[in-house]
Amino acid sequence: MLKAVIILIFNFYPVFMFCQSNYFIGGIFFNVNGIHLEGNNDIYWQNSNGRTLGAGGLSAGLSVKHYLNKKYYFKLEIRYVQKGSVYEYFNPYTTRSFEVLRLNYMEIPASIGYKFQVYKRTLFFESGFAYAKLFSSEKKINEYAILTNIENAESFKDTDISWFTCVKFPINKIENKILLGLRFSYSLFTIHEYDKLKNIVYGIQMDYKFNNK
């Protein structure tokens, strides 16, 4: 993950500089997420006597937003995000086994945001759509698992189109540059060529704004 974030920052540093004007607000963010696959899990996974569990994932990237008026703004991001799931089952030797699926994406979310106040506290609500490109996938198998061949196990689509929403609030009221919030995203279409699987990502996001508004 660190390598992907460094490449992302290096390539988009000019955006940072451009966004220091009064018209654009640049920032950086980091997420700690829960990740899960929804759909035909009983068909995709090699064993049908188990259950699909949520796993942990990380996300990080850069953002820029432009206010359309005093309340509404448009926001664009470039994001590295981990997606996937965990499958737990008992193998023929009644040993507890796991299969961990990691899907790594580069994602471009675009959203409309709304700035409002509740009990004198400023809140930011954002909702939009994201286009993600899969650049690597990995399946980690428990060493005690008894494996069988599964057809089309790695036939994941190269893209993932999702809807997302987020609500955030500033945690430093004086400068208003550090934000903390909750984010949720859900795939609109299946991410697998043969099995109907969709990504679910939910977690905590922290933002740092380079300039303030």
Helices and strands as residue ranges (DSSP letters): H 2-11, H 13-18, E 25-39, H 41-44, E 51-53, E 55-67, E 72-90, E 96-118, E 121-141, E 159-170, E 178-187, E 197-209
